[in-house]
Amino acid sequence: MEERLQKIIARCGIASRRKAEEMILEGLVRVNGKPATIGMKADLERDHIKVKGKLISRAESKVYMAFNKPVNCLTASHDAEGRPTVKDFLKRVKARVFPVGRLDFNSEGLLILTNDGDLANAILHPKKKIPKTYRVKIDGFLEDKDVLRLEKGIKLEDGVTAPAKVRKIKRAKANSWIEITIYEGRKRQIRRMLERVNHPVIKLVRTGINGLELGSLKPGEYRYLTPGEIERLKIETKT
């Protein structure tokens, strides 16, 4: 049966649908020897589909993992400059998994790793408004007016952010810790939001995604999700 290419790529556990579309646009996908285009359909049983030169086949068993990304690590499978990537920490993982979304090179914390492209697409889709929680060390101290601005929405170059939730946690001599929950996934969003209220980020750790917690995982460590965690993610992303 013919399906859109990005759906096939996601179902085979190679990337989310959004990432699959990017790979098609970048010319990394070929169908029967010809470059693929957005909107193209194919039949996995009949057509030869290659992604980055590798022939894809039926989907693997679904795998779901939580990973604590360290700082100075790319949310990618490889890097032309030789910098550490998420893949470097997954050498004992036999399944081909990919990160759901991204964390900045200088940020750390929770990443979901999976080969379930449909779930990844649901988590990343802006209409789902999936909550992502961060513990952030900032320069200075947030005043109540700053909290109100963050919670109402901050005007950035790419538009006004959706309302966030902010909680003050700890105050030191020259800096402080806050907890912030957002429902979007713009590039460097939290860093840009806090720069707009004149409190640059010193350290940023993602601690939760849609109820899934980082817990006791140390930087560079991973664990497989429990059946209950997987089911909860699937149910909540369907709403």
Number of C-alpha atoms within 10 A of each C-alpha: 8 13 13 14 26 27 20 25 26 23 21 22 26 23 28 30 24 17 18 23 20 15 19 21 14 12 14 17 26 20 19 12 11 12 15 23 17 14 11 13 18 20 15 18 11 10 13 16 25 20 18 12 10 11 12 17 15 12 15 14 10 15 17 19 18 22 24 24 31 24 19 14 21 22 22 15 14 14 11 5 6 7 12 19 19 22 18 15 16 17 9 7 10 7 15 17 23 25 22 23 18 18 25 16 16 15 22 23 24 27 25 25 23 24 27 24 28 16 22 25 21 22 25 20 15 13 10 16 17 21 18 21 24 21 20 25 22 23 19 17 20 22 10 10 10 17 18 16 16 24 18 15 16 20 15 12 7 8 9 12 20 15 17 22 16 19 13 17 12 12 15 10 7 9 17 19 23 18 19 21 22 23 21 20 18 14 12 12 14 22 19 19 21 19 14 16 16 15 20 19 20 15 16 23 22 23 22 20 21 16 15 18 17 20 11 8 16 13 14 17 14 20 12 15 16 11 10 9 15 16 12 14 18 16 10 14 19 10 7
